[in-house]
Amino acid sequence: MTMKAKWWGVGPLLSAALLSGVFASATSTIHLDRKGQRWAAKTLHKMSLEEKIGQMIMVWAKVKFLNVQSPEIVQLRNEMTKYHVGGFGVTVAVEDGQLIKSEPLEAAALTNDLQKHSKYPLLFAADFERGLSMRLNGATAFPAAMAFGATNDPRLATEFGRISAIESRAIGIQWNWFPVADVNSNPANPIIDTRSFGEDSALVSKMVDAYIDGAHREGMLTTVKHFPGHGDTDTDSHLSLARVNGNMERLNTVELLPFRSAIAAGVDTVMVGHLLVPAIEPDPNLPASISPKVITDLLKSQLGFYGLVVTDGLDMAGLTKVFHGSEHDISAQIAVAAVRAGEDMLILPGDLDGAVTGLLDAVKSGEISEQRINQSALKILRMKASLDLNRHRTVSLEAVQQLVAQPGNAALAQKVSDEAITLVSDAGHVVPLPPLAQSGQPSGIVAVIFTDQPQGSEGSRAFVYQLRQRAADARVFYVDRRGARDEEDAILAAASEATHVIALAEAVPNPRRTTQGHSGGSASLDATPLHVLDALVQQAGPKTILASFGNPYTGGSVPGLQTYMCTFSNTSGSAASLVAALFGEIPVHGRLPVSIPGLAPRGTGLDRDARAARTDTKTGTEERYRP
């Protein structure tokens, strides 16, 4: 059974289903019963104004091994005590632009510790757009959303949601900031790209709804983002304000369709983006995330969403650049503007004290009523009760090893990566590669890895590992923006002698990159490696296979390209699928979920049958992949 509105909302239209506590899925563990409703109301009544405001704020908690008296854990406890925060966004540390992954057991220990020290139960959320493996080692590693779009199979998205929910709840995280409901219709989009299911609103809608269904089956709260749609933009909102230029007819027929569908499917929360949308809000100083016209008028009144409305990260430059003053003052101004616009929960303010102080002062001055604070705080408390957090806060550490990374989950994730492989073009019928010569004879394969990192990512290293299981003598070159020119002559010389050249172009959306020196934003190859790729394709010609390891638009900027494959993700699983497809070990039936200007329209894909048994091997991450 699906719901048209969420039962923890406090909007004016409460149906009988809301009052009786009907929940989103017949097997869901998300359920607000009458005891939960009474607990939420009673708890709100006891809270001070400071505590109610604290419920509306969520800050980061970074996972790593922490002694129970370490400065980091003490600081988190102090924030709970002083500011009464309602929950934490769970992430890991970043070094040199790369996430430093931690372990599922460490995450569970952290959520348990914070729950035990909090006066009120906490909500824990995370950006698990590809499942827990985005930030934690050992968890089931799913590919990016666009890979699901290439399969055109919503059943896989349902299983994705279900498995992500099981693993997340096992470590004490109840809320995923996913699925992405943006329709990626702009090839120049630097930050959405493969995070979207595709460029077709109908495809995005059915994948979003399927994920929500699967997550609800195992008790996970879901979020659609970035309202009212971040797909048709060419700016990274982490760096500056992105602009959506479509008129209302365009918004209603493209951007808003997946959000309407998700609301009908019972999505729990809507995250509002830091976007300028002149068709809805003409004021250039009011991004969607602080616009009453976007949140109160459109999302709530017109679309009928009465669940939890949350901000995107309030520390993002796309929003902070609108305001002036110290970080403390800016955080105060943003918090007040967001609540006045209709936001219920403030995610990751740049300055926690500023956000809390700003809201307290606004209530005391009458700028915001305490009743308005009560509405949002009650929604959040009801949400917590719907998860049974009022009775059971912590998780069993023993259960983590039983529920996270079950073998069947890895097989499902690999199936998605396999079915996503798309052969866009193959003028010379190069794929699959011919059977390798007898053992001891050279393969003649040269592989060139275009990547941000000198020795590649985990995924590109897995590609090399998989390739050498089939062709041990394959010559491999790594090309990044720092050494691209130095390697060019050696690469072209090797390519001239090769039987086949495999160019792996690794480019994925990454908010930690700047756009300086990039040919097309943070989801594209840098300009210098792209020059080397062009030269390689021109010289090696028909014996070159270009495989986009992430961003599928890369091939559209390479003239003379004859054979082009897409994985839509750069995970180790995608690497295993790509190599298996190259050697004819798995069939290829993927279809482009986006159009590639100058190369291929949406829906393009050549079919190839498997002709050999899949090699049973391990990747460099010690994960075993089976068909």
MITI-430546 format. One record per residue (C-alpha): residue number from 0; x, y, z. Coordinates in steps of 0.05 Angstrom, whole numbers. Each point is the difference from the previous one (the first is absolute). Layout:
(NUM, (X, Y, Z))
...
***
This chain:
(0, (0, 0, 0))
(1, (28, 69, -17))
(2, (-16, 65, 33))
(3, (-14, 67, -33))
(4, (25, 39, 61))
(5, (43, -19, 59))
(6, (-33, -14, 66))
(7, (50, 40, 41))
(8, (-17, 63, -39))
(9, (-42, 55, 32))
(10, (-31, 28, -63))
(11, (-74, 19, -3))
(12, (-21, -62, -38))
(13, (4, -60, 46))
(14, (-34, -61, -29))
(15, (-29, -59, 37))
(16, (60, -41, -22))
(17, (46, 51, 34))
(18, (-39, -2, 64))
(19, (-1, -76, 2))
(20, (75, -4, -12))
(21, (-1, -37, -67))
(22, (71, -5, -26))
(23, (36, 0, -66))
(24, (9, -74, -12))
(25, (-37, -61, 26))
(26, (67, -29, 25))
(27, (30, 66, 23))
(28, (28, 10, 69))
(29, (-16, 75, -7))
(30, (-65, 7, 39))
(31, (-28, 55, 44))
(32, (-49, -31, 48))
(33, (-42, 36, 52))
(34, (52, -10, 53))
(35, (51, 32, -44))
(36, (-46, 59, -14))
(37, (-11, 10, 74))
(38, (74, -5, 15))
(39, (16, 53, -52))
(40, (-54, 48, 26))
(41, (20, -11, 72))
(42, (74, 8, -14))
(43, (-12, 65, -38))
(44, (-41, 27, 57))
(45, (59, -12, 49))
(46, (53, 31, -45))
(47, (29, 69, 10))
(48, (4, 47, -60))
(49, (74, -15, -6))
(50, (-13, -75, -2))
(51, (-54, 7, -54))
(52, (47, 42, -43))
(53, (55, -51, 10))
(54, (-45, -55, -27))
(55, (-1, 38, -66))
(56, (75, -2, -10))
(57, (46, -55, -25))
(58, (76, 3, -1))
(59, (56, -46, -23))
(60, (26, -60, 38))
(61, (62, -30, -33))
(62, (12, -75, 7))
(63, (67, -28, 21))
(64, (25, -38, 59))
(65, (-10, 44, 61))
(66, (18, -12, 71))
(67, (-61, 14, 44))
(68, (37, 60, 29))
(69, (32, 25, -65))
(70, (-6, 75, -14))
(71, (-43, -13, -61))
(72, (-53, -41, 37))
(73, (1, 48, 59))
(74, (-13, 58, -48))
(75, (-59, -35, -31))
(76, (-29, -15, 69))
(77, (10, 73, 20))
(78, (-37, 24, -62))
(79, (-58, -45, 19))
(80, (-1, 27, 71))
(81, (8, 73, -17))
(82, (-40, 5, -64))
(83, (-48, -60, 7))
(84, (12, -20, -73))
(85, (-53, -46, -28))
(86, (47, -44, -39))
(87, (64, -9, -38))
(88, (20, -9, -71))
(89, (49, -58, -2))
(90, (61, 6, -44))
(91, (76, -11, 1))
(92, (61, 44, -3))
(93, (27, 28, -66))
(94, (74, 4, -17))
(95, (27, 30, -65))
(96, (-70, -1, -28))
(97, (-11, -74, 14))
(98, (-47, -32, 51))
(99, (37, -40, 52))
(100, (-47, -59, 9))
(101, (-13, -31, 68))
(102, (-33, -65, 22))
(103, (-73, -20, 13))
(104, (15, -21, 71))
(105, (32, 68, 15))
(106, (-63, 34, -28))
(107, (-45, -42, 44))
(108, (43, 14, 61))
(109, (-4, 75, -14))
(110, (-75, 2, -9))
(111, (-10, -42, 63))
(112, (45, 45, 41))
(113, (-35, 63, -21))
(114, (-69, -30, 11))
(115, (19, -21, 71))
(116, (24, 70, 17))
(117, (-59, 38, -30))
(118, (-59, 23, 41))
(119, (-46, -12, -59))
(120, (6, -54, -54))
(121, (42, 22, -60))
(122, (-12, -6, -74))
(123, (61, -23, -40))
(124, (3, 14, -74))
(125, (52, -11, -55))
(126, (13, 13, -73))
(127, (0, -74, -20))
(128, (-15, 14, -74))
(129, (37, -64, -19))
(130, (-14, -36, 65))
(131, (44, -2, 62))
(132, (62, -15, -42))
(133, (5, 74, -17))
(134, (28, 11, 69))
(135, (10, -67, 33))
(136, (45, -58, -19))
(137, (-28, -69, -9))
(138, (-73, 20, -12))
(139, (-38, -18, -63))
(140, (28, 42, -57))
(141, (-54, 24, -48))
(142, (14, 40, -63))
(143, (-25, 71, -11))
(144, (-74, 15, -13))
(145, (10, 8, -75))
(146, (23, -72, -5))
(147, (-69, -20, 25))
(148, (-30, 45, -53))
(149, (40, -37, -53))
(150, (-31, -66, 22))
(151, (-71, 28, -5))
(152, (-20, -49, 54))
(153, (-34, 31, 61))
(154, (1, -67, 36))
(155, (75, 10, 8))
(156, (-12, 69, 30))
(157, (-50, -31, 49))
(158, (53, -50, 23))
(159, (51, 56, 4))
(160, (-45, 37, 48))
(161, (-16, -62, 40))
(162, (73, -21, 9))
(163, (23, 71, 15))
(164, (-54, 4, 54))
(165, (20, -66, 33))
(166, (73, 19, 2))
(167, (-13, 72, 23))
(168, (-48, -19, 55))
(169, (50, -53, 24))
(170, (51, 55, 16))
(171, (-51, 47, 31))
(172, (-13, 46, -60))
(173, (-74, 8, -14))
(174, (-2, 51, -56))
(175, (32, 3, -68))
(176, (6, 65, -39))
(177, (-20, -36, -63))
(178, (-28, -12, -53))
(179, (21, 56, -47))
(180, (-62, 22, -37))
(181, (36, 49, -46))
(182, (-10, -11, -74))
(183, (70, 8, -30))
(184, (-20, 33, -66))
(185, (62, 44, -4))
(186, (64, -35, -23))
(187, (41, 57, 30))
(188, (-27, -13, 70))
(189, (63, -3, 43))
(190, (-29, -29, 64))
(191, (-62, -43, -14))
(192, (20, -41, -62))
(193, (3, -74, 19))
(194, (-33, 14, 68))
(195, (-65, 5, -41))
(196, (-36, -60, -29))
(197, (-3, 35, -68))
(198, (-29, 55, -43))
(199, (-70, -27, -8))
(200, (-50, 21, 53))
(201, (-40, -65, -5))
(202, (62, -43, 9))
(203, (24, 42, 59))
(204, (-69, -3, 32))
(205, (-7, -76, -3))
(206, (71, -11, 27))
(207, (-11, 50, 56))
(208, (-66, -32, 19))
(209, (30, -70, -3))
(210, (57, 21, 46))
(211, (-48, 31, 50))
(212, (-41, -63, 1))
(213, (60, -44, 13))
(214, (28, 45, 55))
(215, (-68, 4, 35))
(216, (-5, -76, 1))
(217, (58, -2, 48))
(218, (-14, 63, 40))
(219, (44, 53, -32))
(220, (-21, 72, -7))
(221, (10, 28, -70))
(222, (13, 68, -30))
(223, (-11, 27, -70))
(224, (48, 55, -21))
(225, (15, 54, -23))
(226, (-69, 33, -4))
(227, (-24, 29, -46))
(228, (53, -33, -45))
(229, (75, 7, -9))
(230, (7, -38, -65))
(231, (-3, 56, -52))
(232, (56, 42, 30))
(233, (73, 12, -18))
(234, (25, 23, 68))
(235, (21, -39, 62))
(236, (-42, 27, 58))
(237, (56, -18, 48))
(238, (40, 56, -33))
(239, (-51, 51, -25))
(240, (-74, 9, -11))
(241, (-27, -44, -55))
(242, (-56, 26, -44))
(243, (-60, -37, -29))
(244, (-25, 41, -60))
(245, (-61, -40, -22))
(246, (-69, 31, 2))
(247, (-57, -30, 40))
(248, (-24, -42, -58))
(249, (69, -31, -5))
(250, (6, -9, 75))
(251, (-68, -34, 4))
(252, (15, -48, -57))
(253, (72, -17, 17))
(254, (32, 20, 66))
(255, (-61, -6, 46))
(256, (-26, -67, -25))
(257, (46, -45, 41))
(258, (-15, 41, 62))
(259, (-75, -5, -10))
(260, (7, -75, -10))
(261, (43, -8, 62))
(262, (-50, 38, 42))
(263, (-55, -46, -24))
(264, (45, -59, 17))
(265, (7, 23, 72))
(266, (70, 30, 1))
(267, (18, 22, 70))
(268, (40, 63, -11))
(269, (14, 50, -56))
(270, (67, 34, -3))
(271, (-1, 70, -31))
(272, (59, 21, -43))
(273, (39, 65, 0))
(274, (-27, 18, -68))
(275, (-25, 63, -34))
(276, (-66, -15, -34))
(277, (-26, 65, -30))
(278, (-64, -32, -26))
(279, (-20, -12, 73))
(280, (40, 50, 40))
(281, (22, 63, -39))
(282, (41, 28, 58))
(283, (74, -16, -16))
(284, (16, 3, 74))
(285, (-49, -55, 18))
(286, (26, -69, -21))
(287, (-52, -55, 2))
(288, (26, -23, 68))
(289, (-22, 65, 34))
(290, (-58, 19, -46))
(291, (-72, -2, 28))
(292, (-26, -3, -71))
(293, (39, -63, -14))
(294, (-11, -35, 67))
(295, (-66, 23, 29))
(296, (-37, 18, -64))
(297, (25, -52, -49))
(298, (24, -60, 40))
(299, (-51, 2, 56))
(300, (-62, 35, -27))
(301, (2, -21, -73))
(302, (34, -68, 3))
(303, (-31, -18, 66))
(304, (63, -22, 37))
(305, (-9, 0, 76))
(306, (60, -42, 18))
(307, (68, 27, 24))
(308, (30, 55, -43))
(309, (76, 4, 9))
(310, (55, 45, -27))
(311, (59, -22, -41))
(312, (66, 13, 37))
(313, (-4, 70, 29))
(314, (75, 8, -4))
(315, (0, -4, -77))
(316, (26, 61, -36))
(317, (-61, 1, -46))
(318, (-39, 26, 60))
(319, (51, 34, 45))
(320, (21, 48, -56))
(321, (-69, 32, 3))
(322, (13, 26, 70))
(323, (53, 46, 31))
(324, (35, 3, 66))
(325, (38, -49, 45))
(326, (-12, -74, -6))
(327, (-39, 4, 65))
(328, (-45, 56, -26))
(329, (-9, -33, -68))
(330, (-22, -65, 33))
(331, (-50, 38, 43))
(332, (-29, 36, -60))
(333, (-5, -65, -40))
(334, (-34, -38, 56))
(335, (-53, 53, 9))
(336, (-13, 7, -74))
(337, (-6, -76, -9))
(338, (-50, -8, 56))
(339, (-41, 59, -23))
(340, (-2, -31, -69))
(341, (-29, -65, 27))
(342, (61, -45, 13))
(343, (-7, -48, 59))
(344, (71, -24, 9))
(345, (65, 37, -12))
(346, (55, -44, -26))
(347, (73, 16, 16))
(348, (1, 74, 17))
(349, (68, 32, -10))
(350, (-1, 24, 72))
(351, (-43, -38, 49))
(352, (-1, 54, 53))
(353, (-20, 51, -53))
(354, (-58, -41, -25))
(355, (-27, -14, 70))
(356, (10, 71, 24))
(357, (-32, 28, -62))
(358, (-63, -41, 9))
(359, (-5, 15, 75))
(360, (6, 75, -13))
(361, (-51, -4, -56))
(362, (-51, -33, 46))
(363, (13, 48, 57))
(364, (-8, 60, -47))
(365, (-64, -28, -30))
(366, (29, -8, -69))
(367, (-15, -75, 5))
(368, (-56, -26, 45))
(369, (13, -55, 50))
(370, (-60, -36, -31))
(371, (39, -2, -65))
(372, (58, -33, 37))
(373, (-49, -49, 33))
(374, (-26, -22, -68))
(375, (69, -22, -25))
(376, (23, -29, 67))
(377, (-64, -42, 4))
(378, (11, -27, -71))
(379, (70, -22, 20))
(380, (-22, -32, 65))
(381, (-55, -38, -37))
(382, (51, -23, -51))
(383, (44, -26, 56))
(384, (-59, -36, 32))
(385, (-19, -31, -67))
(386, (69, -33, 2))
(387, (-12, -24, 71))
(388, (59, 42, 24))
(389, (-41, 22, 61))
(390, (6, -73, 23))
(391, (62, -28, -33))
(392, (58, 46, -17))
(393, (61, -44, -8))
(394, (19, -58, -45))
(395, (33, -67, 13))
(396, (73, -1, -20))
(397, (-5, -75, -9))
(398, (-54, 10, -53))
(399, (44, 45, -42))
(400, (41, -59, -23))
(401, (-63, -39, -16))
(402, (-36, 54, -40))
(403, (53, 40, -36))
(404, (30, -26, -65))
(405, (-38, -65, -5))
(406, (26, -41, -60))
(407, (-67, 6, -36))
(408, (3, 76, 6))
(409, (67, 2, -36))
(410, (-27, -45, -55))
(411, (-59, 47, -10))
(412, (46, 61, -3))
(413, (43, -36, -52))
(414, (-61, -17, -41))
(415, (-17, 74, -4))
(416, (70, 18, -23))
(417, (-2, -56, -51))
(418, (-67, 19, -30))
(419, (19, 74, -2))
(420, (58, -10, -49))
(421, (-20, 36, -64))
(422, (34, -6, -67))
(423, (-16, 66, -32))
(424, (38, -9, -66))
(425, (45, -53, -31))
(426, (11, 16, -73))
(427, (52, -55, -9))
(428, (-34, -52, 44))
(429, (61, 1, 47))
(430, (-40, -22, 61))
(431, (7, -53, 25))
(432, (74, -5, -8))
(433, (25, -61, -38))
(434, (21, -61, 42))
(435, (69, 9, 29))
(436, (57, -37, -32))
(437, (29, -63, 32))
(438, (33, 9, 67))
(439, (68, 32, -6))
(440, (-16, 40, -62))
(441, (-9, 76, 5))
(442, (-70, 29, 5))
(443, (19, 65, -34))
(444, (-47, 39, 46))
(445, (17, 70, 24))
(446, (-44, 32, 53))
(447, (2, 75, 15))
(448, (-34, 22, 65))
(449, (-22, 73, 0))
(450, (-12, 17, 72))
(451, (5, 55, 53))
(452, (48, -39, 42))
(453, (72, -18, -18))
(454, (-12, -75, 13))
(455, (-74, 0, -13))
(456, (-60, -10, 44))
(457, (-22, -64, 34))
(458, (-44, -14, -61))
(459, (53, 14, -53))
(460, (51, -43, 37))
(461, (-53, -55, 2))
(462, (-6, 7, -76))
(463, (75, -10, -9))
(464, (-3, -60, 47))
(465, (-57, -31, -39))
(466, (33, 14, -67))
(467, (65, -34, 21))
(468, (-38, -62, 21))
(469, (-16, -8, -74))
(470, (61, 33, -31))
(471, (58, -1, 49))
(472, (47, 36, -48))
(473, (-46, 59, -14))
(474, (38, 65, 2))
(475, (-33, 51, 45))
(476, (9, 76, 3))
(477, (-31, 48, 49))
(478, (-15, 70, -22))
(479, (-21, 57, 46))
(480, (1, 75, -11))
(481, (69, 8, 32))
(482, (39, -48, -44))
(483, (-43, -6, -62))
(484, (47, 36, -47))
(485, (61, -38, 26))
(486, (-33, -67, -15))
(487, (-29, 18, -68))
(488, (59, -22, -44))
(489, (9, -67, 35))
(490, (-75, -15, -3))
(491, (-5, 15, -74))
(492, (62, -42, -15))
(493, (-29, -59, 38))
(494, (-68, 9, -33))
(495, (31, -2, -69))
(496, (26, -70, 14))
(497, (-62, -26, 37))
(498, (-51, -49, -26))
(499, (-55, 34, 41))
(500, (0, 64, 42))
(501, (-48, 7, 58))
(502, (-8, 71, 24))
(503, (-35, 5, 68))
(504, (-26, 70, 12))
(505, (-15, 7, 74))
(506, (-41, 62, 16))
(507, (-55, 6, 52))
(508, (-36, 58, 34))
(509, (39, 22, 60))
(510, (-15, 62, 41))
(511, (71, 1, 28))
(512, (29, 17, -68))
(513, (2, 71, -27))
(514, (-17, 15, -72))
(515, (65, 36, -15))
(516, (37, -34, -57))
(517, (-57, -48, -15))
(518, (-29, -4, -70))
(519, (-72, -7, 24))
(520, (-7, 5, 74))
(521, (13, -48, 57))
(522, (-31, -61, -34))
(523, (47, 3, -60))
(524, (71, -17, -17))
(525, (50, 57, 9))
(526, (20, 37, -63))
(527, (71, -29, -4))
(528, (-19, -74, 7))
(529, (-56, 12, -50))
(530, (52, 25, -50))
(531, (40, -64, 9))
(532, (-63, -41, -9))
(533, (-16, 36, -65))
(534, (70, -13, -26))
(535, (-4, -73, 21))
(536, (-66, -11, -37))
(537, (26, 35, -62))
(538, (62, -43, -3))
(539, (-26, -68, 22))
(540, (-65, 9, -39))
(541, (-45, -61, -7))
(542, (39, -43, 48))
(543, (-17, 47, 57))
(544, (-56, -14, 50))
(545, (-19, 60, 42))
(546, (-35, -19, 64))
(547, (-31, 55, 41))
(548, (10, -20, 73))
(549, (-54, 46, 28))
(550, (-21, 61, -40))
(551, (-32, -25, -65))
(552, (6, 67, -35))
(553, (76, -7, -7))
(554, (-5, -35, -67))
(555, (-38, 58, -31))
(556, (62, 43, 4))
(557, (47, -49, -34))
(558, (0, 7, -77))
(559, (10, -62, -42))
(560, (-23, -48, 54))
(561, (-24, -67, -28))
(562, (-8, -46, 60))
(563, (-30, 28, 63))
(564, (-24, -34, 64))
(565, (-31, 28, 64))
(566, (-2, -26, 71))
(567, (-33, 62, 32))
(568, (40, -13, 64))
(569, (72, -8, 22))
(570, (-8, -54, 54))
(571, (40, -65, 3))
(572, (-64, -36, -21))
(573, (-6, 43, -62))
(574, (73, -16, -16))
(575, (-14, -75, 6))
(576, (-60, 7, -46))
(577, (37, 41, -52))
(578, (58, -49, -6))
(579, (-48, -60, -2))
(580, (-39, 35, -56))
(581, (63, 17, -39))
(582, (20, -74, -1))
(583, (-70, -26, -16))
(584, (-11, -32, 68))
(585, (-67, 34, 12))
(586, (-53, 25, -48))
(587, (-7, 74, -14))
(588, (-71, 28, -3))
(589, (3, 69, 34))
(590, (-33, 61, -29))
(591, (21, 74, 6))
(592, (-45, 34, 52))
(593, (25, 67, -27))
(594, (15, 30, -68))
(595, (72, 14, -18))
(596, (2, 61, -45))
(597, (34, -13, -66))
(598, (5, -75, 13))
(599, (-64, -37, 20))
(600, (-72, 12, 23))
(601, (-31, -27, 63))
(602, (-17, -74, -7))
(603, (61, -17, -43))
(604, (34, -66, 15))
(605, (29, -58, -40))
(606, (-12, -71, 23))
(607, (55, -51, 7))
(608, (-9, -72, 23))
(609, (48, -33, 48))
(610, (47, -50, -33))
(611, (43, -24, 58))
(612, (-6, -17, 74))
(613, (13, 57, 47))
(614, (68, 1, 33))
(615, (-7, -13, 74))
(616, (49, 47, 32))
(617, (8, 52, 55))
(618, (8, 75, -8))
(619, (54, 40, 33))
(620, (-49, 13, 57))
(621, (-5, -74, 16))
(622, (-73, -4, -20))
(623, (-24, -60, -41))
(624, (-48, 13, -56))
(625, (-43, -53, -31))
(626, (-52, 4, -56))
***
